[in-house]
Amino acid sequence: MKKERVVIIGSGPAGLTAALYTARAQLAPVVIAGPQLGGQVAITHEIENYPGFPDGLTGPELVERMKEHSENFGAKYEFDLVESVDFSNGSPFRIKTYGEEYLADAVIVTIGADPRKLGVPGEEEYIGAGVSYCGTCDGFFFRGKDIVVVGGGDSALEEGIFLTRFATSVNIIHRRDELRAGVQLQQRAFNNEKISFTWNAVVEEIIGGDGGVNAVRLKDTVTGEETIHPTEGVFIFIGHDPNNAVFGDQIALNENGYIITDQRYRTNVDGVFAAGEIQDEIWRQVATSVGQGTSAAMAAIQWLEAHEETLQELEAAPV
Ligand code: NAP
């Protein structure tokens, strides 16, 4: 079993930033990075809204730079998955991965959330070539195009409205005839002349060719009738699934499954912090995750300083 000061679970922008800050505080953090560095960012083909990079850069490039930056100060990366955690006895916390077991004085959880997929033919195939889960990231590439948005919640409407800055038309496809989104957003969408709605419809297939997406096959949820709807882009906003499975009931989650934190990014477990999309179900930006990762790391550093004596006593005590 490896004894560490700080273990960071997850290697998206929040985790990579927490690694940098805790490494600069001489804590030699270990990042359990998962199978792929960067999480969702690793599949983002171009990031144009991260400050300091006026020419944009790819997701993989940004996360590689962040990793290298933190490694320069002593962060260590393990490309492994967490199998289970045991927070029941307080600090030090037990974290079991498939290849190792760790005891950590403090833990920063930055394991993220995954956009929910439709699970239809063509979806995986055209990710980055017409299928997207992020209007802020990809909207710019759909200038002058006719696109569809799938979903009827706040995200679908907010992103749909945002996408009208670029697209010629945005058709929102919803599986019912009533939106889940708040009334104000609904009004803004109804008043936007670029937005139209297809009610009671689900996407059965995303159809494309060499150049990317060119249509969706829709099924009417009331009549069962199938139609082909031409489109050059499919933006899917049907919710996110926070990656909370590994924590079971050991950490407090809100009703949507996101870790509850306070302003200092503390969870209900003393010594366990959380940052990024595992605790933020609204903003989901690289820049916001970086800020949250910074705050969580600073809070963890302060917490470790305040508990130094107790932790040393625990370490000296017979197991
Ligand atoms: P959400 O509220 O869960 O809405 C998901 C939408 O996708 C629903 O309309 C749902 O349909 C639809 N859907 C789910 N699975 C589907 C499937 N397999 N096929 C087709 N449609 C499907 O998710 P969200 O919009 O991402 O919002 C998440 C949370 O963040 C919410 O609490 C929201 O209020 C909040 N948020 C707030 C703001 C804001 O205040 N500005 C902005 C964004 C998000 P049904 O309606 O039929 O279930």
Residues whose N, C-alpha, C, O or C-beta is under 5 A from the ligand:
A	BS01	NAP	G151 G152 G153 D154 S155 A156 E158 R175 R176 R180 F237 I238 G239 H240 E281
